[in-house]
Amino acid sequence: MEHFVVSARKYRPQTFKDVVGQQAITNTLLNAIENNHLAQALLFTGPRGVGKTTCARILAKMINSDGLTSEDEDFAFNIFELDAASNNSVDDIRNLTDQVRIPPQVGKYKVYIIDEVHMLSQAAFNAFLKTLEEPPKHCIFILATTEKHKIIPTILSRCQIFDFKRITVKDAKDYLKYIAEEQGITAEDDALHIIAQKADGAMRDALSIFDRVVSFSGKNLTRQAVTENLNVLDYETYFTSTDLILENKIPGLLVHFNTVLSKGFDGHHYIAGLASHFRDLLVCKNPSTIELLEVGDDTKTKYIEQSQKCSQNLLIKGIDIANDCDLKYKNSKNQRLLVELALMQLASITFDGEKKNSRHYIIPPSYFKAKGIVPIPVAKPESKSEQQSEPTKERETLKLNTNTTEITKHSEPQESIPLPKLSINNPTKVTSGLSLKSIREKKEHLIKQMDVVIDEENLPKEPVSQEQFLDAWNAYIKSLHKKGEKIMASIMEMEVPKLDDTAICITYSNNTNKIELERAQYPLLAYLRKACKNYDLHLKITVNEEVAKKYAFTPQEKYQKLKEKNPNIDLLKKTFGLDV
């Protein structure tokens, strides 16, 4: 079997032009070599797999090349790679400083590449300081690390620092496309884009993923094969979810989420991806921000089409709900229910059904238009002077005819139906709402509002018997019990009123009951007058404290009351020697 070389090693860049995504650094190093302005201590820092060690090797090879040597010459005798993770002691640094003194046998410079330099111990760093500050003319140090903050400041101050950035998705995809063409592999644009996104800015990771997917799918690299092999959710999953949210189909959305879980995906991964999907749709709403969308051309078209269906308010609320679910996911005891609740909230954002707490109480004009009803505009109320000058002016009222369902204009009510005329006096004097005087005036104002100027000839005044009156009185007490007004019902049940012509006479033993009944007299009289068909009925409440009943409060008084009702209780007390 032929030996297989992974793409990360097979396609490692040999020149600065082949380095992907680090044009600023490679151009700086090229100009430094051409102008003989290269520092003797360099620090390459940045994420994994972005080309730090590769650029160090290319730099070491270029500074030793004089144009006469062959391209295959790697100057292995002049390039020393040291792994600081396993050579981090003071003795290792002393051996390094001893080797530095010896000049190179071939070429001009001896280059020491120290990888993962942040793994050196504190003592090793201190031992390396003097050599790093004043190295021999034929020696150049290149330090590489992923964690610059762990290097002591005295080392950083002696180095020229180059910060490597993450490889963009576009650059990684273009390089993967180049490698696929070199190997004769047919690859879809979206498939390469998913690999580049999964690599998260590391070119070495992108090449490793590319090799794995090629081993799975062969010479034809499709988007479906990539998503299955990498265990990532396809774009179509989120497009379908968003369509269900826009259509307010909560059952379908929950079934779709269950399908995602049945494929082995995590709910946290799904809700986080849905938030990112809403973000991408929001980016597509504005032409100036479409460039922030890092997807393939075919997928970008789908994003733009779906973004036109979504309102900006929906997307912002959707991101907020999905992000809140993402934050609460780890601490939740029922994680699936948490995601399902978030999905139901998302599907209810644009729901226009009946809501209990709806604030739209005004009936829209479209309702009347659909019913064929023509509303009549309401005129401004006339001033008091205008009303006095035109007392016979026709009043306009709106009457809804239930048979024809239309609004018609009528004049004064028919004469056969007498209407009471309400006379309300509006006080002009302003008083404090907390004073006793204001409370008294409010009571008087309520009484005046109930004063009705009655046309005695039209209102009924039929004779009322005591039995008819008591029936109405007891019926009103029952209505109070049904309403839950137990106290007022008890007060009315204490005494039996007597009807003296049109006066309802009732006598209480204390003033408290009188006050309570006076407060509730207006609805009581309205009920009795209507029930008895006599509008001359009125209350006459008196207090007679002399005939007040003797109530028992102390144990001795209670015993005497019981003794009056049953004398045998005294015999029971003497027989058993009981005490009160």
Helices and strands as residue ranges (DSSP letters): H 7-10, G 16-18, H 23-34, E 41-45, H 52-64, E 79-83, H 90-100, E 110-115, G 117-119, H 122-133, E 139-145, G 148-150, H 153-156, E 160-163, H 169-182, E 186-187, H 189-199, H 203-217, E 220-221, H 223-230, H 235-246, H 250-262, H 267-284, G 287-292, H 297-307, H 312-328, H 335-347, H 365-371, H 384-389, E 397-401, E 406-410, E 421-422, H 436-450, E 452-453, H 466-483, H 486-494, E 498-500, E 503-508, H 511-519, H 521-532, E 538-543, H 555-565, H 568-576
